[in-house]
């Protein structure tokens, strides 16, 4: 039987009968003839062994890569792509085309170079993953402030789903739905969240004020994504001064519906308002669009992009 990579454990007779290996028209009528199958299977096996030996030779001589059981089994070390290319060369699907026309040595040299390139690419990716893991731990140790989104009486389930997806992709710790804001399970929400609602921790509050009070009691600094009012000043989101986060556990960002905004009572409960400067005639953005702009800027200022070699 064939394994998940294809033809490595399938003989030629099985491959022909299953249509995996194509034969010329003059032998198709004899596929089920037992003598031909035995002869064809031997030729195919010998030919595959010849291809394999030449490829192993050029891998060893030209690229110092020794093909052994470890090479064929250890995908984490060499990568699946290089293993698949090796098997594809040694056990090709089209039998007679390669058998009659291809120069094995020339093809083996080319394939060996491609395999070496795939292995090097895999090693670079593994090294990058180790660096990212190390950077993530550094960022987490140096700045472990959490970010929580508070959704104040949003009406559109599609917008809520989009915001949950934003929260997942930006690394927010939680989404709190308040008032009439749709909450899972909800078909429209799940459609735009694309599964993020199963990843991001979520909580529901019947009243937004209770949610904010709980966050403030837990040493969270609360921003309202809204134009400022007399008692609560506002500043452009790109000029946020994070000195105010000294001794805080995290950040709470309150967003409201784009048509009515955040209730003034809720704004008074917040520490500060932040807004997106508008340069056109329109004075508002879709709530999910506005949330994505501000959330990713907050993450940048918190240093979460250090892993990408960007300046915080």
N, C-alpha and C positions, 0 to 999 in steps of 0.2 A: 504493500500500500504506500501511497505517496504521503510524505509528511507535509507540514504547512508551507514548506518552501517549494514544493512541486515535485520534481522528478527524481530525487535522489534515491528513493527506494522503490521505484517503479521500473520494471523491465520493459524492453521495447515492445513485446507482444501486448502487454497491458496498455501501454501508451498508444499504440496504433489502434487498438480496439476502442479506446476511449476518445480517439480523435485528437489526442494531445500532440502526437507526432504526425506530420503530413508526409505521405509518400507520393511518388510519381504515379501517373495514371496507369502505367503498364504493370504495376505491381498491386494496385488496389484490389483487383479481382482475386488475388492470392493471399490476402491478409489472413484469412481463416484457415489456410492450408498449414498443417502442423509442421511439415518439413521446412517450409519457407520461414515460419515463425521462429523455429529453432536456429536456423542459419542467420536470419536477420537479427535476432537477439544477440548472437555471438558477435556479429560484425559491429553492432551498435555498442556493445559493452567494451570491446577492444578499442573502438574509435574514441569512446568517452575516456577511457583510461589513458590513451595517448594524449588527448587534449589536456587532461588533468596533469599529467606528468610534465608536459611542456610549460603549462602555466605556472606550476609550482617551481620549475627550474628558473624561469625568468623572474618570478617574485623573489626567489632566494638570491640569485646572482645580481640582478639589477637594482633591487630595492631592499635587500637584507630582511625580507619577510619570510619567516618559516611557517609553512602551512602544516598544521597538525590538528589533533582533536580539539585543542584549546581555541584555535582559530575558528573552527566551524561551530563551536558551542558557545563561546563567550562573546555574545553580542554587545555587552556593555563595554568591552575592551576594544573591539574592532569595528562595531557598528553593523546594523542589519544591511545597509546598502552594499557594503563591500562583500558581505557573505552572499547576498543574493546575486551579485554580479559574478562571483566565483562559481556558484552553482549553475547560473545561466550559461556560462561559457562551457562548463564541463558537460552539461546535459541539455543541449539546445532542443527547441521544439521542432524545428524544421530539419528533418534528417538529411535528405538527399541534397538539398541546396548547399548546405555547409560541407557535406561529405565530399562532393564532387568539385566544388569551385573554390573553397576557402583555403588559403595558405595558413596552416595551423601556427607556424612559428611567428609569422607576421601578426596574426590576430592575437597570439598569446602575449607578444611584446606590448601591443597596444592595450590589451585588457589588464595586464600587470600594472602598467602605469596608471590606468584609471582606478584600479583597486587601491593602489598606494595613495592616490589623491583622496579617495573617499575615506580611507583610514585616518589620514592627517586631518581632514575636515572634521571627522568625528572626535578626534582627540582635542582639537581646538574648541569644539562645542562643549566637551566635558570640562575643559579648563575654565571656560567662561562661566559655566554653571557653578563651579566651585568658588569662583570670584564673587558671583552674585550672592551665593549663600553666605560667604564671609562678610560682604558689604551689608547684607540684610541684618546680620547679627550685630554689626557695628552700629547701624542706624537705630536698631531697636534698643540697644543698650544706652546710646547717647540721647535718644529722644523717644520716649515711650508714651507720648501723649496720644490718647485715643481721640477719634473724630466720630461724632454721632450726628446723623441727620434727623431733624424733627420736621415732619410734614404737617403743616397747620391747615386742616380743612380743605385739602385738595379735592376737586370733584372728578377729574378725569383719571380713570383707572389706567389708561395707556400712559399718561404722564407719570403716575406712581410707579408703574412697572419699569419705565425708562430710568427713573431716579434710582430704583433698587439696583438696576444694572450698572449705573454710574457708581453707586456705592461699592459694588463688588469689584469693578475694574480699577477704582482709585484706592482701594484698601481701607474704606471706612469700616468702623467696628460694629455699627448697628444703625438700623433705621427705625424710627419711632413714628407710627401713624396715629394721628390725633383727630378727634371729632368725626366728621363725615368722610375722612380719607379712606378709600378702599383698602382692604386688608386681605391677605391670602386666607383661604382659597378664593380666587376670583379669576374667571376665565380671561377677561380682557387684560388684567394686570399680568397674569402669567404669560400671555402672548407677547407682550412687549418686554417683559423681564428676561425672557429666554432662559429660564432655569435659575437665574440669580436669586430668586426668592427662596430657593432651597439651600442657598449657600450663606447669604447674609443673615445674621441674627436680627429678628424683628420683634417689636413689642407694640401693643395697642393701648392708647389712653383715650378715654372718652372726652377728656378736657385737656387742652394744650397747656394751660397754666399749671396743672398738676405735674405734667411731664417736665416742664421747665424747672419747677420748684425742686423736683427730685434730682435733676441734673445739678442744679446750683448747690444743693445740700451735699452732693458728692464732689464738690470743688471743680465743677466744669465752668468754663467761661463761655457765655452764650452770645453768639453773633446772630443778628437778624438780617436776612438778605432783603433789605427794604430801604426806601428813602427815609432819612432821619426825621425825627419830630423834635419839638422844642426841648424835651427833657432827655432825649436819647440822641446824641449827635451821630452823624454818619460820615464815612470817608470812603473813597474809591477802594474797591477790593484789592487792587494791586499795590496799595500803600498801607496795608495792614501792618501795624506795629505789634510784634509778638512779645514785646517786653511785658505786656499785661498778663502773660501766661505764667509768670513766675509763681511757683508753688501750686500751680493748677494740675488737675489730673487729666484734663482733656478739653476738647472744644465741642460745643454744641452749635450747629448751624440750623436756624429755623427758616424754612421757606414756606411761602403761601401761594395761593392761587393768583395767576397773573392779572386777572381782571379786578379783583378786590384787594389783593395784597394781604398782608398780615394784620390782624386786628390790633388796634392801638393799645388795647389792654395787654396784649401779648408783647407788643414792642416795649412797653414800660417794664416788663419783667426781664427783658434782655439787658446785657451789659453794654452792647454797642451795635449800631447799624452799619452795614457795609452795602455798597451799591455798585452797579456796573455803569460807568459813564456812557450816556447815549449821545451819539454824534449825529443822528438823523432826526427825521420828523417824528418817528414812532418813539414812544417812551417806555416800552416794555418788551421783554422777550418771553418766549415760551418757558415755563417754569423749569422743565428738565434741561433746556439749553442753558439757562442762567445758572442752574445748580452745577452743571458740569464745569462751566467756566470758573466758578468760585472755588469749588472743591479741589480741582486740580492745582489751582494757585495756592491754596492752603497746604496741600501736600508738598508742593515745591518748596514753600517757605519752611516747612517742617523738616526738610532735608531728605524726604523719601525718594528723591530722584538721584541720590548719590550713587545708587547701584548702576545707573546708566551713564555715569561719568559726566553728569550735568551739574552745573553750579546750583546749590540750593538757594 
